[in-house]
Amino acid sequence: MDWKKIGFGALVSTVLTIILFYILFPLIFLGPLIGGFLTSYLSKGYEDYDQMDEKDGAVVGAVSGLIGGLIIGLLFIVLGSFNDLTGLISSKLGGITSSIITGLIIVNLSVDASLILGLVGGVIGVKIKR
């Protein structure tokens, strides 16, 4: 795996997701999708063969999404968006939820969503590259 390209895709995913979170929330899914797309589109084949297939694109896109999702989840907690999301989740679940549980929910949801969207973006990147 080309870790520089995976890191670049994760960084793009994180930056776009944070920007879209504050500007236009319904388009937040585009961050991980574009990050996975760029990672697979810019990646080359491995030592065994010259070209990437959809499975390889899915793997590098998913890894990029996983890393980006971890960063996004931690940034939501650190940057203060945590309070907004905590209020939203607490109002839906009642007063029994604590900040630690809410933080785990936020990180888990961001990692899961980014991983899946990065995987889809990786497959799309390989298909367009061909």
GROMACS elastic network, one bead per residue, 0.5 to 0.9 nm:
[ bonds ]
;  ai    aj funct       b0    kb
    1     4     6  0.88938   500
    1     5     6  0.86890   500
    1     6     6  0.80523   500
    1    43     6  0.83977   500
    1    45     6  0.89234   500
    1    46     6  0.73972   500
    1    60     6  0.73516   500
    2     5     6  0.56593   500
    2     6     6  0.64023   500
    2     7     6  0.87453   500
    2    43     6  0.69431   500
    2    44     6  0.83008   500
    2    60     6  0.85391   500
    3     7     6  0.58752   500
    3     8     6  0.83554   500
    4     7     6  0.50952   500
    4     8     6  0.60973   500
    4     9     6  0.86190   500
    5     9     6  0.61093   500
    5    10     6  0.85325   500
    5    38     6  0.81585   500
    5    39     6  0.55507   500
    5    40     6  0.83136   500
    5    42     6  0.70082   500
    5    43     6  0.67484   500
    5    60     6  0.89579   500
    5    64     6  0.86229   500
    6     9     6  0.50756   500
    6    10     6  0.61485   500
    6    11     6  0.85630   500
    6    35     6  0.86110   500
    6    36     6  0.82733   500
    6    38     6  0.87952   500
    6    39     6  0.55652   500
    6    40     6  0.83864   500
    6    43     6  0.85680   500
    6    60     6  0.66659   500
    6    61     6  0.76993   500
    6    63     6  0.71299   500
    6    64     6  0.51091   500
    6    65     6  0.88384   500
    6    67     6  0.85594   500
    7    10     6  0.50064   500
    7    11     6  0.60751   500
    7    12     6  0.85756   500
    7    39     6  0.83702   500
    7    64     6  0.66855   500
    7    67     6  0.78310   500
    7    68     6  0.83909   500
    8    11     6  0.50710   500
    8    12     6  0.61716   500
    8    13     6  0.84962   500
    8    35     6  0.78344   500
    8    38     6  0.83061   500
    8    39     6  0.72040   500
    8    64     6  0.82537   500
    9    12     6  0.51027   500
    9    13     6  0.60212   500
    9    14     6  0.85565   500
    9    32     6  0.82647   500
    9    34     6  0.78519   500
    9    36     6  0.60288   500
    9    37     6  0.78863   500
    9    38     6  0.59433   500
    9    40     6  0.86803   500
    9    61     6  0.80242   500
    9    64     6  0.57491   500
    9    65     6  0.78739   500
    9    68     6  0.78753   500
    9   118     6  0.89285   500
   10    14     6  0.60925   500
   10    15     6  0.86096   500
   10    32     6  0.76870   500
   10    35     6  0.59430   500
   10    36     6  0.77212   500
   10    39     6  0.82577   500
   10    61     6  0.89943   500
   10    63     6  0.83783   500
   10    65     6  0.61391   500
   10    66     6  0.79386   500
   10    67     6  0.58583   500
   10    69     6  0.80172   500
   10    71     6  0.83777   500
   10   118     6  0.89580   500
   11    14     6  0.50987   500
   11    15     6  0.61100   500
   11    16     6  0.84790   500
   11    35     6  0.75754   500
   11    64     6  0.85844   500
   11    67     6  0.86509   500
   11    68     6  0.64792   500
   11    71     6  0.86470   500
   12    15     6  0.52661   500
   12    16     6  0.59823   500
   12    17     6  0.83231   500
   12    31     6  0.70322   500
   12    32     6  0.79020   500
   12    34     6  0.75631   500
   12    35     6  0.53651   500
   12    38     6  0.85313   500
   12    68     6  0.82125   500
   13    16     6  0.54218   500
   13    17     6  0.59950   500
   13    18     6  0.85914   500
   13    30     6  0.81013   500
   13    33     6  0.74194   500
   13    34     6  0.66208   500
   13    36     6  0.76526   500
   13    64     6  0.81009   500
   13    65     6  0.72405   500
   13    68     6  0.58357   500
   13    69     6  0.81619   500
   13    72     6  0.85630   500
   13   114     6  0.82037   500
   13   118     6  0.84280   500
   14    17     6  0.52279   500
   14    18     6  0.61623   500
   14    19     6  0.85826   500
   14    31     6  0.66923   500
   14    32     6  0.73544   500
   14    35     6  0.81945   500
   14    65     6  0.89651   500
   14    67     6  0.89683   500
   14    68     6  0.53462   500
   14    69     6  0.72971   500
   14    71     6  0.67314   500
   14    72     6  0.56493   500
   15    18     6  0.53098   500
   15    19     6  0.61455   500
   15    20     6  0.85206   500
   15    31     6  0.74216   500
   15    72     6  0.85160   500
   16    19     6  0.51285   500
   16    20     6  0.59297   500
   16    21     6  0.83245   500
   16    28     6  0.77991   500
   16    30     6  0.74751   500
   16    32     6  0.79220   500
   16    34     6  0.85163   500
   16    35     6  0.85527   500
   17    20     6  0.51310   500
   17    21     6  0.58877   500
   17    22     6  0.87486   500
   17    25     6  0.89511   500
   17    27     6  0.84694   500
   17    28     6  0.53681   500
   17    29     6  0.72105   500
   17    30     6  0.71791   500
   17    32     6  0.71046   500
   17    72     6  0.75786   500
   18    21     6  0.50229   500
   18    22     6  0.65859   500
   18    23     6  0.87423   500
   18    28     6  0.79456   500
   18    31     6  0.82405   500
   18    72     6  0.73130   500
   18    75     6  0.85272   500
   18    76     6  0.83288   500
   19    22     6  0.54955   500
   19    23     6  0.61199   500
   19    24     6  0.81365   500
   19    28     6  0.83927   500
   19    31     6  0.88531   500
   20    24     6  0.50889   500
   20    25     6  0.57234   500
   20    26     6  0.80786   500
   20    27     6  0.63135   500
   20    28     6  0.52311   500
   20    29     6  0.86484   500
   20    30     6  0.82925   500
   20    31     6  0.77156   500
   21    24     6  0.60358   500
   21    26     6  0.80511   500
   21    27     6  0.78836   500
   21    28     6  0.57471   500
   22    25     6  0.65547   500
   24    27     6  0.59872   500
   24    28     6  0.72506   500
   25    28     6  0.53818   500
   25    29     6  0.87788   500
   26    29     6  0.75129   500
   27    30     6  0.58078   500
   27    31     6  0.81718   500
   28    31     6  0.61319   500
   28    32     6  0.83531   500
   29    32     6  0.62410   500
   29    33     6  0.65441   500
   29    34     6  0.88838   500
   29   113     6  0.80640   500
   29   114     6  0.79220   500
   29   117     6  0.72010   500
   30    33     6  0.50096   500
   30    34     6  0.58771   500
   30    35     6  0.83468   500
   30   117     6  0.82401   500
   31    34     6  0.54450   500
   31    35     6  0.61384   500
   31    36     6  0.87308   500
   31   114     6  0.82714   500
   31   117     6  0.86283   500
   31   118     6  0.87180   500
   32    36     6  0.60487   500
   32    37     6  0.83705   500
   32    61     6  0.87289   500
   32    64     6  0.81790   500
   32    65     6  0.58157   500
   32    68     6  0.73069   500
   32    69     6  0.79813   500
   32   113     6  0.81726   500
   32   114     6  0.52257   500
   32   115     6  0.76705   500
   32   116     6  0.84788   500
   32   117     6  0.55507   500
   32   118     6  0.50523   500
   32   119     6  0.87723   500
   32   121     6  0.75039   500
   33    36     6  0.53705   500
   33    37     6  0.61345   500
   33    38     6  0.87117   500
   33    61     6  0.84856   500
   33    65     6  0.81649   500
   33   114     6  0.77484   500
   33   116     6  0.86197   500
   33   118     6  0.50173   500
   33   119     6  0.78062   500
   33   120     6  0.67223   500
   33   122     6  0.78401   500
   34    38     6  0.60648   500
   34    39     6  0.85118   500
   34   117     6  0.86458   500
   34   118     6  0.75178   500
   34   121     6  0.61743   500
   34   122     6  0.86299   500
   34   125     6  0.89627   500
   35    38     6  0.52992   500
   35    39     6  0.62126   500
   35    40     6  0.88173   500
   35    61     6  0.74476   500
   35    64     6  0.69879   500
   35    65     6  0.71419   500
   35    68     6  0.83396   500
   35   117     6  0.88981   500
   35   118     6  0.64317   500
   35   121     6  0.71796   500
   35   122     6  0.82697   500
   36    39     6  0.51172   500
   36    40     6  0.63106   500
   36    41     6  0.84188   500
   36    57     6  0.82247   500
   36    58     6  0.82395   500
   36    60     6  0.72603   500
   36    62     6  0.69125   500
   36    63     6  0.84096   500
   36    64     6  0.60393   500
   36    65     6  0.63436   500
   36   114     6  0.89838   500
   36   115     6  0.88134   500
   36   117     6  0.73567   500
   36   119     6  0.62926   500
   36   120     6  0.72780   500
   36   123     6  0.82398   500
   36   124     6  0.86218   500
   36   125     6  0.75846   500
   37    40     6  0.54911   500
   37    41     6  0.59013   500
   37    42     6  0.84694   500
   37    57     6  0.83286   500
   37    61     6  0.67561   500
   37   118     6  0.71206   500
   37   119     6  0.84163   500
   37   120     6  0.78711   500
   37   123     6  0.73541   500
   37   124     6  0.62871   500
   37   126     6  0.79034   500
   38    41     6  0.50201   500
   38    42     6  0.58947   500
   38    43     6  0.82977   500
   38    61     6  0.83625   500
   38   121     6  0.78848   500
   38   122     6  0.75227   500
   38   125     6  0.67232   500
   39    42     6  0.55160   500
   39    43     6  0.60899   500
   39    57     6  0.80770   500
   39    60     6  0.66179   500
   39    61     6  0.61273   500
   39    64     6  0.71173   500
   39   118     6  0.89079   500
   39   121     6  0.85830   500
   39   122     6  0.67768   500
   39   125     6  0.78386   500
   40    43     6  0.50686   500
   40    44     6  0.80087   500
   40    52     6  0.84409   500
   40    56     6  0.79113   500
   40    57     6  0.50238   500
   40    58     6  0.78808   500
   40    59     6  0.87636   500
   40    60     6  0.61861   500
   40    61     6  0.61427   500
   40   121     6  0.79054   500
   40   123     6  0.74689   500
   40   124     6  0.83603   500
   40   125     6  0.53838   500
   40   126     6  0.60179   500
   40   129     6  0.86454   500
   41    44     6  0.81150   500
   41    57     6  0.80284   500
   41   122     6  0.74199   500
   41   124     6  0.84929   500
   41   126     6  0.58514   500
   41   127     6  0.87763   500
   41   128     6  0.77538   500
   41   129     6  0.60027   500
   42   125     6  0.84443   500
   42   129     6  0.87781   500
   43    52     6  0.80820   500
   43    57     6  0.84180   500
   43    60     6  0.83962   500
   44    50     6  0.72603   500
   44    51     6  0.66255   500
   44    52     6  0.66342   500
   45    48     6  0.79278   500
   45    49     6  0.61060   500
   45    53     6  0.86434   500
   45    56     6  0.84969   500
   46    49     6  0.57881   500
   46    50     6  0.63934   500
   46    51     6  0.75478   500
   46    52     6  0.76564   500
   47    50     6  0.72733   500
   49    52     6  0.80223   500
   52    55     6  0.79027   500
   52    56     6  0.57529   500
   52    57     6  0.67906   500
   52   126     6  0.69465   500
   53    56     6  0.54409   500
   53    57     6  0.63884   500
   53    58     6  0.87317   500
   53   123     6  0.82909   500
   53   126     6  0.65400   500
   53   127     6  0.81902   500
   54    58     6  0.60344   500
   54    59     6  0.86061   500
   54   122     6  0.77277   500
   54   123     6  0.51760   500
   54   124     6  0.81853   500
   54   125     6  0.87442   500
   54   126     6  0.60241   500
   54   127     6  0.71883   500
   55    58     6  0.50118   500
   55    59     6  0.62157   500
   55    60     6  0.87967   500
   55   122     6  0.88385   500
   55   123     6  0.73710   500
   56    59     6  0.50882   500
   56    60     6  0.62877   500
   56    61     6  0.83822   500
   56   122     6  0.81493   500
   56   123     6  0.81078   500
   56   126     6  0.83630   500
   57    60     6  0.53904   500
   57    61     6  0.58562   500
   57    62     6  0.83026   500
   57   119     6  0.73852   500
   57   120     6  0.86567   500
   57   121     6  0.81991   500
   57   124     6  0.79832   500
   57   125     6  0.70200   500
   57   126     6  0.57440   500
   57   127     6  0.88362   500
   58    61     6  0.51131   500
   58    62     6  0.58563   500
   58    63     6  0.85091   500
   58   118     6  0.77133   500
   58   120     6  0.66771   500
   58   121     6  0.77229   500
   58   123     6  0.51695   500
   58   124     6  0.87569   500
   58   126     6  0.86459   500
   59    62     6  0.51412   500
   59    63     6  0.61653   500
   59    64     6  0.85334   500
   59   119     6  0.67193   500
   59   122     6  0.74902   500
   59   123     6  0.87834   500
   60    63     6  0.51552   500
   60    64     6  0.60832   500
   60    65     6  0.85058   500
   60   118     6  0.83177   500
   60   119     6  0.75363   500
   60   122     6  0.66288   500
   61    64     6  0.50774   500
   61    65     6  0.60539   500
   61    66     6  0.85343   500
   61   115     6  0.76768   500
   61   116     6  0.86897   500
   61   117     6  0.81964   500
   61   120     6  0.72791   500
   61   121     6  0.63099   500
   61   123     6  0.74987   500
   61   125     6  0.88195   500
   62    66     6  0.59754   500
   62    67     6  0.86113   500
   62   114     6  0.78802   500
   62   116     6  0.65971   500
   62   117     6  0.77078   500
   62   120     6  0.80171   500
   62   121     6  0.85657   500
   62   122     6  0.72659   500
   63    67     6  0.62582   500
   63    68     6  0.84520   500
   63   115     6  0.70306   500
   63   118     6  0.76816   500
   63   119     6  0.79714   500
   64    67     6  0.53433   500
   64    68     6  0.60392   500
   64    69     6  0.84276   500
   64   114     6  0.84503   500
   64   115     6  0.74874   500
   64   118     6  0.64552   500
   64   119     6  0.83613   500
   64   122     6  0.89749   500
   65    69     6  0.57649   500
   65    70     6  0.84809   500
   65   111     6  0.73554   500
   65   112     6  0.85804   500
   65   113     6  0.82175   500
   65   116     6  0.72773   500
   65   117     6  0.69784   500
   65   119     6  0.71024   500
   66    69     6  0.50808   500
   66    70     6  0.62856   500
   66    71     6  0.87220   500
   66   110     6  0.88750   500
   66   111     6  0.56761   500
   66   112     6  0.75672   500
   66   113     6  0.88535   500
   66   114     6  0.61759   500
   66   116     6  0.85789   500
   66   118     6  0.77983   500
   67    70     6  0.52658   500
   67    71     6  0.63788   500
   67    72     6  0.86409   500
   67   111     6  0.78777   500
   67   114     6  0.85272   500
   67   115     6  0.82712   500
   68    71     6  0.51312   500
   68    72     6  0.60122   500
   68    73     6  0.85533   500
   68   110     6  0.87416   500
   68   111     6  0.75786   500
   68   114     6  0.68213   500
   68   115     6  0.82239   500
   68   118     6  0.89066   500
   69    73     6  0.59980   500
   69    74     6  0.84909   500
   69   107     6  0.75094   500
   69   108     6  0.84917   500
   69   109     6  0.84609   500
   69   110     6  0.51135   500
   69   112     6  0.73562   500
   69   113     6  0.75077   500
   69   114     6  0.50706   500
   69   115     6  0.69003   500
   70    73     6  0.52322   500
   70    74     6  0.62078   500
   70    75     6  0.85210   500
   70   107     6  0.66091   500
   70   108     6  0.83607   500
   70   110     6  0.71299   500
   70   111     6  0.56078   500
   70   114     6  0.86854   500
   71    74     6  0.52326   500
   71    75     6  0.59988   500
   71    76     6  0.85638   500
   71   107     6  0.88090   500
   71   110     6  0.89811   500
   71   111     6  0.86528   500
   72    75     6  0.50672   500
   72    76     6  0.61037   500
   72    77     6  0.87038   500
   72   107     6  0.77346   500
   72   110     6  0.67036   500
   72   111     6  0.79624   500
   72   114     6  0.88813   500
   73    76     6  0.52250   500
   73    77     6  0.65339   500
   73    78     6  0.88126   500
   73   103     6  0.82370   500
   73   104     6  0.88249   500
   73   106     6  0.61190   500
   73   108     6  0.76486   500
   73   109     6  0.81079   500
   73   110     6  0.56068   500
   73   111     6  0.70843   500
   74    77     6  0.51985   500
   74    78     6  0.61649   500
   74    79     6  0.84926   500
   74   103     6  0.86532   500
   74   106     6  0.87150   500
   74   107     6  0.66846   500
   75    79     6  0.55974   500
   75    80     6  0.83434   500
   75    81     6  0.82876   500
   75    82     6  0.87442   500
   76    79     6  0.54975   500
   76    80     6  0.64985   500
   76    81     6  0.51427   500
   76    82     6  0.54832   500
   76    85     6  0.86042   500
   76   103     6  0.89720   500
   76   106     6  0.80163   500
   76   107     6  0.83752   500
   77    80     6  0.60176   500
   77    81     6  0.63142   500
   77    83     6  0.80144   500
   77   103     6  0.68172   500
   77   106     6  0.81904   500
   77   107     6  0.84358   500
   78    81     6  0.76411   500
   78    82     6  0.72125   500
   79    82     6  0.72002   500
   80    83     6  0.58171   500
   80    84     6  0.75899   500
   81    84     6  0.52540   500
   81    85     6  0.62828   500
   81    86     6  0.83967   500
   82    85     6  0.51578   500
   82    86     6  0.57534   500
   82    87     6  0.84328   500
   82    99     6  0.88929   500
   82   102     6  0.86234   500
   82   103     6  0.75052   500
   82   106     6  0.83301   500
   83    87     6  0.61239   500
   83    88     6  0.86151   500
   84    87     6  0.52685   500
   84    88     6  0.63619   500
   84    89     6  0.87819   500
   85    88     6  0.50033   500
   85    89     6  0.60847   500
   85    90     6  0.83062   500
   85   102     6  0.82983   500
   85   106     6  0.79470   500
   86    89     6  0.51987   500
   86    90     6  0.57334   500
   86    91     6  0.82808   500
   86    97     6  0.89764   500
   86    98     6  0.87650   500
   86    99     6  0.70729   500
   86   102     6  0.61894   500
   86   103     6  0.79132   500
   86   106     6  0.87400   500
   87    90     6  0.50841   500
   87    91     6  0.59208   500
   87    92     6  0.85559   500
   88    91     6  0.53754   500
   88    92     6  0.64937   500
   88    93     6  0.88133   500
   89    92     6  0.51863   500
   89    93     6  0.60799   500
   89    94     6  0.82005   500
   89    97     6  0.84085   500
   89   102     6  0.73004   500
   90    93     6  0.50736   500
   90    94     6  0.53496   500
   90    95     6  0.59822   500
   90    96     6  0.77234   500
   90    97     6  0.61945   500
   90    98     6  0.82629   500
   90   102     6  0.80023   500
   91    94     6  0.53339   500
   91    95     6  0.71789   500
   92    95     6  0.89029   500
   93    96     6  0.72884   500
   93    97     6  0.69788   500
   94    97     6  0.69235   500
   95    98     6  0.80178   500
   97   100     6  0.83089   500
   97   101     6  0.64385   500
   97   102     6  0.67611   500
   98   101     6  0.54554   500
   98   102     6  0.62290   500
   98   103     6  0.86107   500
   99   103     6  0.59569   500
   99   104     6  0.85732   500
  100   103     6  0.50431   500
  100   104     6  0.62717   500
  100   105     6  0.86476   500
  101   104     6  0.51131   500
  101   105     6  0.62144   500
  101   106     6  0.86911   500
  102   106     6  0.61828   500
  102   107     6  0.86618   500
  103   106     6  0.51203   500
  103   107     6  0.61938   500
  103   108     6  0.84559   500
  104   107     6  0.52128   500
  104   108     6  0.59265   500
  104   109     6  0.84486   500
  105   108     6  0.51087   500
  105   109     6  0.60088   500
  105   110     6  0.84825   500
  106   109     6  0.52683   500
  106   110     6  0.61005   500
  106   111     6  0.85425   500
  107   110     6  0.52078   500
  107   111     6  0.60622   500
  107   112     6  0.85319   500
  108   111     6  0.52256   500
  108   112     6  0.60659   500
  108   113     6  0.85041   500
  109   112     6  0.51694   500
  109   113     6  0.59703   500
  109   114     6  0.83197   500
  110   113     6  0.52863   500
  110   114     6  0.58808   500
  110   115     6  0.83373   500
  111   114     6  0.52077   500
  111   115     6  0.59084   500
  111   116     6  0.85788   500
  112   115     6  0.52183   500
  112   116     6  0.62793   500
  112   117     6  0.85851   500
  113   116     6  0.53430   500
  113   117     6  0.60585   500
  113   118     6  0.83382   500
  114   117     6  0.51371   500
  114   118     6  0.57014   500
  114   119     6  0.83007   500
  115   118     6  0.51342   500
  115   119     6  0.60821   500
  115   120     6  0.87095   500
  116   119     6  0.50910   500
  116   120     6  0.63474   500
  116   121     6  0.86422   500
  117   120     6  0.50868   500
  117   121     6  0.60811   500
  117   122     6  0.85080   500
  118   122     6  0.60048   500
  118   123     6  0.86805   500
  119   122     6  0.50555   500
  119   123     6  0.64176   500
  119   124     6  0.87233   500
  120   123     6  0.52516   500
  120   124     6  0.62659   500
  120   125     6  0.86200   500
  121   124     6  0.50406   500
  121   125     6  0.60418   500
  121   126     6  0.87417   500
  122   125     6  0.50399   500
  122   126     6  0.64161   500
  122   127     6  0.87431   500
  123   126     6  0.52995   500
  123   127     6  0.63050   500
  123   128     6  0.87174   500
  124   127     6  0.51040   500
  124   128     6  0.61346   500
  124   129     6  0.84552   500
  125   128     6  0.52544   500
  125   129     6  0.59885   500
  125   130     6  0.87624   500
  126   130     6  0.64070   500
  127   130     6  0.54698   500
